[in-house]
Amino acid sequence: MHSSFGKTFFRKKRFANGFEIESEMIMVARDLQLKIAEVPITCNYDLKDTSTENPVRHGFGVLGSIINVIAEKRPMLYIGLPGMVLIMIGFYFGLTLLRQYNRAGYFSLPFTLLAGFFIIVGVLGVFISLVLNVISRLIRERGE
């Protein structure tokens, strides 16, 4: 099967170049509530001068592109919420550290490192999501 897009579709949105473009185009077409159809085609894959891109690298490129598109649309949900979860995990390790210290007088370095790591990464995620949310809202308001 092959995906086809009409001329008016490309007038509504600009796309980046690369192999991951089709995933982005399908998501945009869905957002614009355009009709999406697959049509059968014939194709010959036994060509000499075909793509030399590593399929694993290509797969990660497509996955990264999809994550970027999703994170641009709803950064608070896809970056901020996981950040809040990481902060909660960090607080759990911190409280476990304090309980262990109060009971046995032992200060656990691994729990300290875990608590610090999760809290720092979580706070970074929350702040990044806030900044991306403001940027995406400004872009939508300007109509770009």
Contacts in CASP RR format, 6 or more apart in sequence:
PFRMAT RR
TARGET T0000
AUTHOR 0000-0000-0000
METHOD contacts of the structure
MODEL  1
MHSSFGKTFFRKKRFANGFEIESEMIMVARDLQLKIAEVPITCNYDLKDT
STENPVRHGFGVLGSIINVIAEKRPMLYIGLPGMVLIMIGFYFGLTLLRQ
YNRAGYFSLPFTLLAGFFIIVGVLGVFISLVLNVISRLIRERGE
1 38 0 8 1.000
1 39 0 8 1.000
1 40 0 8 1.000
1 41 0 8 1.000
2 38 0 8 1.000
2 39 0 8 1.000
2 40 0 8 1.000
2 41 0 8 1.000
2 43 0 8 1.000
3 22 0 8 1.000
3 25 0 8 1.000
3 26 0 8 1.000
3 36 0 8 1.000
3 38 0 8 1.000
4 37 0 8 1.000
4 39 0 8 1.000
5 25 0 8 1.000
5 29 0 8 1.000
9 25 0 8 1.000
9 29 0 8 1.000
9 32 0 8 1.000
9 34 0 8 1.000
12 28 0 8 1.000
12 32 0 8 1.000
13 28 0 8 1.000
13 32 0 8 1.000
15 21 0 8 1.000
15 24 0 8 1.000
15 25 0 8 1.000
15 28 0 8 1.000
16 24 0 8 1.000
16 65 0 8 1.000
19 51 0 8 1.000
19 53 0 8 1.000
19 58 0 8 1.000
19 61 0 8 1.000
19 62 0 8 1.000
20 61 0 8 1.000
20 62 0 8 1.000
20 64 0 8 1.000
20 65 0 8 1.000
20 66 0 8 1.000
23 62 0 8 1.000
23 65 0 8 1.000
23 66 0 8 1.000
23 69 0 8 1.000
24 65 0 8 1.000
24 66 0 8 1.000
24 69 0 8 1.000
26 36 0 8 1.000
27 66 0 8 1.000
27 69 0 8 1.000
29 36 0 8 1.000
30 36 0 8 1.000
67 78 0 8 1.000
70 78 0 8 1.000
71 78 0 8 1.000
71 79 0 8 1.000
71 132 0 8 1.000
72 132 0 8 1.000
72 136 0 8 1.000
73 136 0 8 1.000
75 128 0 8 1.000
75 129 0 8 1.000
75 130 0 8 1.000
75 132 0 8 1.000
75 133 0 8 1.000
75 136 0 8 1.000
76 129 0 8 1.000
76 130 0 8 1.000
76 133 0 8 1.000
78 129 0 8 1.000
79 125 0 8 1.000
79 128 0 8 1.000
79 129 0 8 1.000
79 132 0 8 1.000
80 125 0 8 1.000
80 126 0 8 1.000
80 128 0 8 1.000
80 129 0 8 1.000
80 130 0 8 1.000
82 122 0 8 1.000
82 125 0 8 1.000
83 121 0 8 1.000
83 122 0 8 1.000
83 123 0 8 1.000
83 124 0 8 1.000
83 125 0 8 1.000
83 126 0 8 1.000
83 129 0 8 1.000
84 122 0 8 1.000
84 126 0 8 1.000
86 118 0 8 1.000
86 119 0 8 1.000
86 121 0 8 1.000
86 122 0 8 1.000
86 125 0 8 1.000
87 118 0 8 1.000
87 119 0 8 1.000
87 122 0 8 1.000
87 123 0 8 1.000
87 126 0 8 1.000
89 118 0 8 1.000
90 114 0 8 1.000
90 115 0 8 1.000
90 116 0 8 1.000
90 117 0 8 1.000
90 118 0 8 1.000
90 119 0 8 1.000
91 115 0 8 1.000
91 119 0 8 1.000
93 111 0 8 1.000
93 114 0 8 1.000
93 115 0 8 1.000
93 116 0 8 1.000
93 118 0 8 1.000
94 111 0 8 1.000
94 112 0 8 1.000
94 115 0 8 1.000
96 111 0 8 1.000
97 107 0 8 1.000
97 108 0 8 1.000
97 111 0 8 1.000
97 112 0 8 1.000
97 115 0 8 1.000
100 106 0 8 1.000
100 108 0 8 1.000
100 111 0 8 1.000
101 107 0 8 1.000
101 108 0 8 1.000
END
